[in-house]
Amino acid sequence: MLFSHAIENRRLSLSAIHIGDNVTIGATAVVMSGVTICDDAIVSAGAVVTKGSRIGKGEVWGGVPAKLLKRGSEV
């Protein structure tokens, strides 16, 4: 699920989600507003990527909230 909006201090905030090439987003993962996912990255199934996170090229992220599991050179 991709959520490009959030309610902040009683206001609706819209922020684009940027998804690079060859990105894998697992089933039931949630990506919040303002997230950037660079090329060749993986978001594991069920992960929750919090607002404004940046997932680098080839990185693997997972968990709730999502965190870096492997860097691109380790994949």
C-alpha positions as CSV (number, residue, x, y, z in Angstrom):
1,M,0.0,0.0,0.0
2,L,1.3,3.5,-0.9
3,F,0.1,6.4,1.2
4,S,1.2,9.8,-0.2
5,H,-0.8,11.7,2.4
6,A,-0.7,12.1,6.1
7,I,-2.6,14.2,8.7
8,E,-0.3,16.5,10.6
9,N,-1.5,18.9,13.2
10,R,-5.0,18.8,11.8
11,R,-3.8,19.5,8.2
12,L,-3.6,17.2,5.2
13,S,0.0,16.8,4.1
14,L,0.8,15.5,0.6
15,S,4.3,14.2,-0.3
16,A,5.3,12.2,-3.4
17,I,6.7,8.7,-3.1
18,H,9.6,8.1,-5.4
19,I,10.2,4.5,-6.6
20,G,13.3,3.7,-8.7
21,D,13.8,1.0,-11.3
22,N,13.8,-2.7,-10.5
23,V,12.4,-2.2,-7.0
24,T,10.6,-5.0,-5.2
25,I,7.9,-4.1,-2.6
26,G,6.7,-7.2,-0.8
27,A,3.1,-8.2,-0.2
28,T,1.2,-6.1,2.4
29,A,4.1,-3.7,2.8
30,V,3.1,-0.1,3.6
31,V,5.1,2.9,2.2
32,M,4.2,6.3,3.7
33,S,4.5,9.8,2.2
34,G,7.8,11.4,1.2
35,V,9.6,8.0,0.9
36,T,12.3,7.6,-1.7
37,I,13.2,4.0,-2.8
38,C,16.3,3.9,-5.1
39,D,17.0,1.5,-7.9
40,D,17.3,-2.3,-7.2
41,A,16.1,-1.9,-3.6
42,I,13.8,-4.4,-1.8
43,V,11.2,-3.7,0.8
44,S,10.2,-7.0,2.6
45,A,6.7,-8.3,2.9
46,G,4.7,-6.7,5.7
47,A,7.3,-3.9,6.3
48,V,6.1,-0.4,7.2
49,V,8.4,2.3,5.7
50,T,7.9,5.5,7.7
51,K,7.4,9.0,6.3
52,G,10.4,10.6,4.7
53,S,12.7,7.5,4.7
54,R,15.3,7.0,2.0
55,I,16.1,3.5,0.9
56,G,19.4,3.5,-1.0
57,K,20.4,1.7,-4.2
58,G,20.3,-2.1,-3.7
59,E,19.4,-1.9,0.0
60,V,17.0,-4.4,1.7
61,W,14.6,-3.0,4.3
62,G,12.1,-4.8,6.5
63,G,10.3,-4.7,9.8
64,V,7.8,-2.5,11.7
65,P,9.0,0.2,11.4
66,A,11.2,-0.7,8.5
67,K,15.0,-0.5,9.0
68,L,18.0,-1.3,6.9
69,L,18.7,-5.1,6.9
70,K,21.4,-5.2,4.1
71,R,23.4,-2.7,2.2
72,G,23.5,-2.8,-1.6
73,S,27.1,-4.3,-1.6
74,E,26.0,-7.1,0.7
75,V,23.0,-8.3,-1.5
